[in-house]
Amino acid sequence: DFVAWLRSELDRVGATIPVEQQDEARRFFHRAVALEKAFFDAVYTER
């Protein structure tokens, strides 16, 4: 299942990020999720 694979990849790669870069990586991830949500909210609005 794609979601399980993606989650395991994020966990695997996330564990390799140096401590001093983890906050920046977290901010990028949260921003990407927010943009993706906004995209799908805009595409699938009720008419």
PDB file of N, CA, C and O in Angstrom:
ATOM      1  N   ASP A   1       0.846  -1.179   0.000  1.00  0.00           N
ATOM      2  CA  ASP A   1       0.000   0.000   0.000  1.00  0.00           C
ATOM      3  C   ASP A   1       0.888   1.239   0.000  1.00  0.00           C
ATOM      4  O   ASP A   1       1.862   1.323   0.748  1.00  0.00           O
ATOM      5  N   PHE A   2       0.537   2.189  -0.847  1.00  0.00           N
ATOM      6  CA  PHE A   2       1.380   3.362  -1.073  1.00  0.00           C
ATOM      7  C   PHE A   2       1.580   4.196   0.185  1.00  0.00           C
ATOM      8  O   PHE A   2       2.691   4.653   0.456  1.00  0.00           O
ATOM      9  N   VAL A   3       0.526   4.397   0.945  1.00  0.00           N
ATOM     10  CA  VAL A   3       0.629   5.236   2.147  1.00  0.00           C
ATOM     11  C   VAL A   3       1.610   4.627   3.146  1.00  0.00           C
ATOM     12  O   VAL A   3       2.426   5.339   3.731  1.00  0.00           O
ATOM     13  N   ALA A   4       1.531   3.329   3.339  1.00  0.00           N
ATOM     14  CA  ALA A   4       2.452   2.658   4.265  1.00  0.00           C
ATOM     15  C   ALA A   4       3.894   2.781   3.770  1.00  0.00           C
ATOM     16  O   ALA A   4       4.807   3.027   4.557  1.00  0.00           O
ATOM     17  N   TRP A   5       4.091   2.611   2.464  1.00  0.00           N
ATOM     18  CA  TRP A   5       5.437   2.732   1.903  1.00  0.00           C
ATOM     19  C   TRP A   5       5.963   4.154   2.096  1.00  0.00           C
ATOM     20  O   TRP A   5       7.098   4.346   2.532  1.00  0.00           O
ATOM     21  N   LEU A   6       5.130   5.153   1.769  1.00  0.00           N
ATOM     22  CA  LEU A   6       5.565   6.542   1.896  1.00  0.00           C
ATOM     23  C   LEU A   6       5.905   6.876   3.345  1.00  0.00           C
ATOM     24  O   LEU A   6       6.909   7.532   3.621  1.00  0.00           O
ATOM     25  N   ARG A   7       5.073   6.427   4.253  1.00  0.00           N
ATOM     26  CA  ARG A   7       5.337   6.673   5.679  1.00  0.00           C
ATOM     27  C   ARG A   7       6.672   6.050   6.095  1.00  0.00           C
ATOM     28  O   ARG A   7       7.459   6.682   6.800  1.00  0.00           O
ATOM     29  N   SER A   8       6.926   4.820   5.664  1.00  0.00           N
ATOM     30  CA  SER A   8       8.182   4.161   6.039  1.00  0.00           C
ATOM     31  C   SER A   8       9.383   4.868   5.413  1.00  0.00           C
ATOM     32  O   SER A   8      10.443   4.954   6.034  1.00  0.00           O
ATOM     33  N   GLU A   9       9.225   5.371   4.195  1.00  0.00           N
ATOM     34  CA  GLU A   9      10.316   6.117   3.558  1.00  0.00           C
ATOM     35  C   GLU A   9      10.584   7.433   4.288  1.00  0.00           C
ATOM     36  O   GLU A   9      11.739   7.798   4.509  1.00  0.00           O
ATOM     37  N   LEU A  10       9.529   8.136   4.658  1.00  0.00           N
ATOM     38  CA  LEU A  10       9.716   9.385   5.404  1.00  0.00           C
ATOM     39  C   LEU A  10      10.392   9.126   6.745  1.00  0.00           C
ATOM     40  O   LEU A  10      11.269   9.883   7.159  1.00  0.00           O
ATOM     41  N   ASP A  11       9.986   8.060   7.420  1.00  0.00           N
ATOM     42  CA  ASP A  11      10.622   7.700   8.693  1.00  0.00           C
ATOM     43  C   ASP A  11      12.085   7.328   8.488  1.00  0.00           C
ATOM     44  O   ASP A  11      12.946   7.728   9.270  1.00  0.00           O
ATOM     45  N   ARG A  12      12.366   6.561   7.432  1.00  0.00           N
ATOM     46  CA  ARG A  12      13.731   6.108   7.159  1.00  0.00           C
ATOM     47  C   ARG A  12      14.634   7.293   6.835  1.00  0.00           C
ATOM     48  O   ARG A  12      15.710   7.439   7.415  1.00  0.00           O
ATOM     49  N   VAL A  13      14.196   8.128   5.917  1.00  0.00           N
ATOM     50  CA  VAL A  13      15.018   9.265   5.504  1.00  0.00           C
ATOM     51  C   VAL A  13      15.090  10.310   6.616  1.00  0.00           C
ATOM     52  O   VAL A  13      16.140  10.913   6.842  1.00  0.00           O
ATOM     53  N   GLY A  14      13.981  10.519   7.302  1.00  0.00           N
ATOM     54  CA  GLY A  14      13.960  11.495   8.389  1.00  0.00           C
ATOM     55  C   GLY A  14      14.962  11.173   9.478  1.00  0.00           C
ATOM     56  O   GLY A  14      15.531  12.074  10.095  1.00  0.00           O
ATOM     57  N   ALA A  15      15.173   9.901   9.712  1.00  0.00           N
ATOM     58  CA  ALA A  15      16.117   9.486  10.755  1.00  0.00           C
ATOM     59  C   ALA A  15      17.562   9.819  10.391  1.00  0.00           C
ATOM     60  O   ALA A  15      18.432   9.816  11.262  1.00  0.00           O
ATOM     61  N   THR A  16      17.828  10.106   9.122  1.00  0.00           N
ATOM     62  CA  THR A  16      19.199  10.405   8.691  1.00  0.00           C
ATOM     63  C   THR A  16      19.504  11.901   8.666  1.00  0.00           C
ATOM     64  O   THR A  16      20.645  12.296   8.428  1.00  0.00           O
ATOM     65  N   ILE A  17      18.494  12.733   8.909  1.00  0.00           N
ATOM     66  CA  ILE A  17      18.691  14.184   8.860  1.00  0.00           C
ATOM     67  C   ILE A  17      19.431  14.629  10.125  1.00  0.00           C
ATOM     68  O   ILE A  17      19.016  14.305  11.237  1.00  0.00           O
ATOM     69  N   PRO A  18      20.520  15.369   9.950  1.00  0.00           N
ATOM     70  CA  PRO A  18      21.251  15.852  11.128  1.00  0.00           C
ATOM     71  C   PRO A  18      20.347  16.686  12.038  1.00  0.00           C
ATOM     72  O   PRO A  18      19.461  17.399  11.567  1.00  0.00           O
ATOM     73  N   VAL A  19      20.582  16.586  13.327  1.00  0.00           N
ATOM     74  CA  VAL A  19      19.753  17.262  14.330  1.00  0.00           C
ATOM     75  C   VAL A  19      19.611  18.752  14.018  1.00  0.00           C
ATOM     76  O   VAL A  19      18.524  19.314  14.155  1.00  0.00           O
ATOM     77  N   GLU A  20      20.696  19.387  13.603  1.00  0.00           N
ATOM     78  CA  GLU A  20      20.650  20.829  13.358  1.00  0.00           C
ATOM     79  C   GLU A  20      19.808  21.201  12.129  1.00  0.00           C
ATOM     80  O   GLU A  20      19.509  22.378  11.927  1.00  0.00           O
ATOM     81  N   GLN A  21      19.425  20.221  11.313  1.00  0.00           N
ATOM     82  CA  GLN A  21      18.597  20.491  10.132  1.00  0.00           C
ATOM     83  C   GLN A  21      17.163  19.980  10.276  1.00  0.00           C
ATOM     84  O   GLN A  21      16.347  20.180   9.376  1.00  0.00           O
ATOM     85  N   GLN A  22      16.850  19.331  11.383  1.00  0.00           N
ATOM     86  CA  GLN A  22      15.528  18.725  11.540  1.00  0.00           C
ATOM     87  C   GLN A  22      14.401  19.750  11.599  1.00  0.00           C
ATOM     88  O   GLN A  22      13.334  19.512  11.032  1.00  0.00           O
ATOM     89  N   ASP A  23      14.604  20.873  12.265  1.00  0.00           N
ATOM     90  CA  ASP A  23      13.546  21.892  12.329  1.00  0.00           C
ATOM     91  C   ASP A  23      13.235  22.441  10.940  1.00  0.00           C
ATOM     92  O   ASP A  23      12.071  22.626  10.588  1.00  0.00           O
ATOM     93  N   GLU A  24      14.269  22.698  10.160  1.00  0.00           N
ATOM     94  CA  GLU A  24      14.058  23.200   8.802  1.00  0.00           C
ATOM     95  C   GLU A  24      13.332  22.165   7.946  1.00  0.00           C
ATOM     96  O   GLU A  24      12.415  22.510   7.200  1.00  0.00           O
ATOM     97  N   ALA A  25      13.732  20.909   8.047  1.00  0.00           N
ATOM     98  CA  ALA A  25      13.070  19.841   7.294  1.00  0.00           C
ATOM     99  C   ALA A  25      11.607  19.717   7.708  1.00  0.00           C
ATOM    100  O   ALA A  25      10.735  19.517   6.863  1.00  0.00           O
ATOM    101  N   ARG A  26      11.343  19.836   8.989  1.00  0.00           N
ATOM    102  CA  ARG A  26       9.964  19.769   9.497  1.00  0.00           C
ATOM    103  C   ARG A  26       9.121  20.903   8.931  1.00  0.00           C
ATOM    104  O   ARG A  26       7.972  20.692   8.543  1.00  0.00           O
ATOM    105  N   ARG A  27       9.688  22.106   8.884  1.00  0.00           N
ATOM    106  CA  ARG A  27       8.959  23.259   8.327  1.00  0.00           C
ATOM    107  C   ARG A  27       8.669  23.057   6.838  1.00  0.00           C
ATOM    108  O   ARG A  27       7.567  23.352   6.376  1.00  0.00           O
ATOM    109  N   PHE A  28       9.650  22.558   6.089  1.00  0.00           N
ATOM    110  CA  PHE A  28       9.430  22.276   4.667  1.00  0.00           C
ATOM    111  C   PHE A  28       8.324  21.242   4.483  1.00  0.00           C
ATOM    112  O   PHE A  28       7.460  21.397   3.620  1.00  0.00           O
ATOM    113  N   PHE A  29       8.353  20.196   5.290  1.00  0.00           N
ATOM    114  CA  PHE A  29       7.342  19.142   5.187  1.00  0.00           C
ATOM    115  C   PHE A  29       5.951  19.699   5.483  1.00  0.00           C
ATOM    116  O   PHE A  29       5.010  19.437   4.734  1.00  0.00           O
ATOM    117  N   HIS A  30       5.814  20.458   6.558  1.00  0.00           N
ATOM    118  CA  HIS A  30       4.509  21.028   6.918  1.00  0.00           C
ATOM    119  C   HIS A  30       4.015  21.978   5.836  1.00  0.00           C
ATOM    120  O   HIS A  30       2.825  22.003   5.523  1.00  0.00           O
ATOM    121  N   ARG A  31       4.929  22.762   5.264  1.00  0.00           N
ATOM    122  CA  ARG A  31       4.552  23.681   4.180  1.00  0.00           C
ATOM    123  C   ARG A  31       4.090  22.896   2.949  1.00  0.00           C
ATOM    124  O   ARG A  31       3.097  23.264   2.321  1.00  0.00           O
ATOM    125  N   ALA A  32       4.790  21.835   2.604  1.00  0.00           N
ATOM    126  CA  ALA A  32       4.406  21.020   1.450  1.00  0.00           C
ATOM    127  C   ALA A  32       3.033  20.393   1.652  1.00  0.00           C
ATOM    128  O   ALA A  32       2.224  20.360   0.725  1.00  0.00           O
ATOM    129  N   VAL A  33       2.767  19.901   2.846  1.00  0.00           N
ATOM    130  CA  VAL A  33       1.458  19.307   3.140  1.00  0.00           C
ATOM    131  C   VAL A  33       0.363  20.366   3.056  1.00  0.00           C
ATOM    132  O   VAL A  33      -0.709  20.101   2.511  1.00  0.00           O
ATOM    133  N   ALA A  34       0.614  21.554   3.582  1.00  0.00           N
ATOM    134  CA  ALA A  34      -0.380  22.633   3.526  1.00  0.00           C
ATOM    135  C   ALA A  34      -0.670  23.034   2.082  1.00  0.00           C
ATOM    136  O   ALA A  34      -1.826  23.257   1.722  1.00  0.00           O
ATOM    137  N   LEU A  35       0.368  23.127   1.256  1.00  0.00           N
ATOM    138  CA  LEU A  35       0.163  23.478  -0.150  1.00  0.00           C
ATOM    139  C   LEU A  35      -0.597  22.390  -0.896  1.00  0.00           C
ATOM    140  O   LEU A  35      -1.467  22.690  -1.713  1.00  0.00           O
ATOM    141  N   GLU A  36      -0.279  21.139  -0.623  1.00  0.00           N
ATOM    142  CA  GLU A  36      -0.997  20.042  -1.272  1.00  0.00           C
ATOM    143  C   GLU A  36      -2.466  20.041  -0.864  1.00  0.00           C
ATOM    144  O   GLU A  36      -3.341  19.839  -1.706  1.00  0.00           O
ATOM    145  N   LYS A  37      -2.740  20.261   0.400  1.00  0.00           N
ATOM    146  CA  LYS A  37      -4.128  20.317   0.868  1.00  0.00           C
ATOM    147  C   LYS A  37      -4.869  21.465   0.201  1.00  0.00           C
ATOM    148  O   LYS A  37      -6.007  21.297  -0.239  1.00  0.00           O
ATOM    149  N   ALA A  38      -4.234  22.629   0.123  1.00  0.00           N
ATOM    150  CA  ALA A  38      -4.862  23.785  -0.523  1.00  0.00           C
ATOM    151  C   ALA A  38      -5.148  23.496  -1.991  1.00  0.00           C
ATOM    152  O   ALA A  38      -6.193  23.890  -2.510  1.00  0.00           O
ATOM    153  N   PHE A  39      -4.231  22.815  -2.657  1.00  0.00           N
ATOM    154  CA  PHE A  39      -4.443  22.456  -4.058  1.00  0.00           C
ATOM    155  C   PHE A  39      -5.684  21.585  -4.211  1.00  0.00           C
ATOM    156  O   PHE A  39      -6.556  21.884  -5.026  1.00  0.00           O
ATOM    157  N   PHE A  40      -5.766  20.517  -3.435  1.00  0.00           N
ATOM    158  CA  PHE A  40      -6.907  19.613  -3.570  1.00  0.00           C
ATOM    159  C   PHE A  40      -8.204  20.259  -3.101  1.00  0.00           C
ATOM    160  O   PHE A  40      -9.266  19.976  -3.657  1.00  0.00           O
ATOM    161  N   ASP A  41      -8.142  21.117  -2.094  1.00  0.00           N
ATOM    162  CA  ASP A  41      -9.338  21.855  -1.681  1.00  0.00           C
ATOM    163  C   ASP A  41      -9.838  22.731  -2.827  1.00  0.00           C
ATOM    164  O   ASP A  41     -11.044  22.831  -3.048  1.00  0.00           O
ATOM    165  N   ALA A  42      -8.922  23.366  -3.556  1.00  0.00           N
ATOM    166  CA  ALA A  42      -9.309  24.236  -4.672  1.00  0.00           C
ATOM    167  C   ALA A  42      -9.850  23.438  -5.853  1.00  0.00           C
ATOM    168  O   ALA A  42     -10.799  23.865  -6.510  1.00  0.00           O
ATOM    169  N   VAL A  43      -9.256  22.295  -6.119  1.00  0.00           N
ATOM    170  CA  VAL A  43      -9.671  21.485  -7.267  1.00  0.00           C
ATOM    171  C   VAL A  43     -11.020  20.824  -7.030  1.00  0.00           C
ATOM    172  O   VAL A  43     -11.827  20.707  -7.953  1.00  0.00           O
ATOM    173  N   TYR A  44     -11.265  20.396  -5.818  1.00  0.00           N
ATOM    174  CA  TYR A  44     -12.478  19.636  -5.528  1.00  0.00           C
ATOM    175  C   TYR A  44     -13.529  20.451  -4.776  1.00  0.00           C
ATOM    176  O   TYR A  44     -14.208  19.928  -3.892  1.00  0.00           O
ATOM    177  N   THR A  45     -13.661  21.720  -5.124  1.00  0.00           N
ATOM    178  CA  THR A  45     -14.712  22.524  -4.506  1.00  0.00           C
ATOM    179  C   THR A  45     -16.054  22.172  -5.130  1.00  0.00           C
ATOM    180  O   THR A  45     -16.128  21.778  -6.294  1.00  0.00           O
ATOM    181  N   GLU A  46     -17.096  22.317  -4.352  1.00  0.00           N
ATOM    182  CA  GLU A  46     -18.434  22.051  -4.886  1.00  0.00           C
ATOM    183  C   GLU A  46     -18.849  23.217  -5.755  1.00  0.00           C
ATOM    184  O   GLU A  46     -18.536  24.370  -5.461  1.00  0.00           O
ATOM    185  N   ARG A  47     -19.546  22.912  -6.812  1.00  0.00           N
ATOM    186  CA  ARG A  47     -19.983  23.957  -7.750  1.00  0.00           C
ATOM    187  C   ARG A  47     -21.441  24.224  -7.581  1.00  0.00           C
ATOM    188  O   ARG A  47     -21.999  25.070  -8.279  1.00  0.00           O
TER     189      ARG A  47
END
